[in-house]
Amino acid sequence: MQYSIKPILHHHEDKDKRYKVIIQVIYNRTKSFAPTIVKVTKEEWDGEKVINHKQKLSFNTAIKSTCSGIETRLLDHLKFDTNLSKYQLDLIVKDKKETTRTNKV
């Protein structure tokens, strides 16, 4: 049961030269990504945390909180089922409930 959870910069920059910070989760060679509320420039990013920004403390707290929540949900799910599909991993990472489609008559 190996997994990896780490914050990374999204590859696309906006018009202000800022990048979204996203959380990359890898489990059994399957990748999934979770959004955060953080946007920074490359100069304000140090691999896994925000530096040289006036809100770096709150940004780093938001990133760590998101990572911690993902890890908790993943470990809770892995107690019962260690064989996750890409769809199930996405649901866990993005904290969404599984919906079933019903046909209404």
C-alpha positions in Angstrom: 0.0 0.0 0.0 2.1 2.8 -1.3 0.8 6.2 -2.1 2.2 9.7 -2.6 0.5 13.0 -1.8 2.3 16.2 -2.7 1.6 19.8 -3.7 2.8 20.9 -7.2 2.3 23.8 -9.5 -0.1 23.5 -12.4 1.6 23.8 -15.8 -0.6 26.6 -17.0 0.0 30.2 -16.0 -2.6 32.9 -15.9 -2.3 36.4 -17.3 -0.6 37.6 -14.1 2.1 34.9 -14.4 0.6 33.0 -11.4 0.2 29.2 -11.2 -2.4 27.2 -9.3 -1.1 24.9 -6.6 -2.7 21.5 -7.0 -2.3 18.3 -4.9 -1.0 15.3 -6.9 -2.0 11.9 -5.5 -0.5 8.7 -6.8 -1.8 5.3 -5.8 -0.9 2.1 -7.6 0.5 4.1 -10.6 -2.8 6.0 -10.9 -2.7 9.8 -10.7 -5.4 12.1 -9.5 -5.3 15.8 -8.8 -7.1 18.0 -6.3 -7.5 21.8 -6.5 -6.5 24.3 -3.8 -7.4 27.9 -3.4 -3.7 29.0 -3.7 -2.1 30.8 -6.7 1.5 31.9 -6.7 4.3 32.9 -9.0 7.3 30.5 -9.6 9.5 32.8 -7.5 7.1 32.3 -4.5 7.1 28.5 -4.8 9.8 26.3 -3.1 8.9 22.9 -4.3 6.3 22.0 -1.7 5.5 25.3 0.1 5.0 29.0 -0.5 7.8 31.4 0.3 8.3 35.2 -0.1 4.5 35.9 -0.1 2.6 38.1 2.3 0.1 35.3 2.9 2.5 32.4 2.9 1.4 31.2 6.4 -2.3 30.9 5.4 -1.4 29.5 2.0 0.8 26.8 3.5 -1.8 26.0 6.1 -4.5 25.6 3.4 -2.1 23.3 1.4 -1.3 21.1 4.4 -4.9 20.9 5.4 -5.9 19.8 1.9 -3.2 17.1 1.9 -4.1 15.9 5.4 -7.8 15.6 4.4 -7.0 13.6 1.3 -4.7 11.3 3.3 -7.3 10.7 5.9 -10.0 9.9 3.4 -7.6 7.6 1.4 -6.5 5.7 4.5 -10.1 5.3 5.7 -11.1 3.9 2.4 -8.1 1.6 2.1 -9.0 -0.1 5.4 -11.9 -1.8 3.5 -10.8 -1.9 -0.1 -7.2 -1.8 -1.4 -8.1 -2.2 -5.1 -9.1 1.3 -6.2 -10.1 2.2 -9.7 -9.3 5.6 -11.2 -12.9 6.7 -10.7 -12.9 5.8 -7.0 -9.5 7.5 -6.5 -10.9 10.7 -8.0 -13.9 10.6 -5.8 -11.7 10.2 -2.7 -9.2 12.8 -3.7 -11.8 15.4 -4.7 -14.1 14.5 -1.7 -17.1 13.8 -3.8 -19.9 11.3 -3.1 -20.5 8.6 -5.6 -23.8 9.2 -7.4 -25.8 6.6 -9.1 -27.9 7.4 -12.2 -31.5 6.5 -12.1 -33.9 6.5 -14.9 -37.1 8.4 -14.0 -40.2 7.4 -15.8 
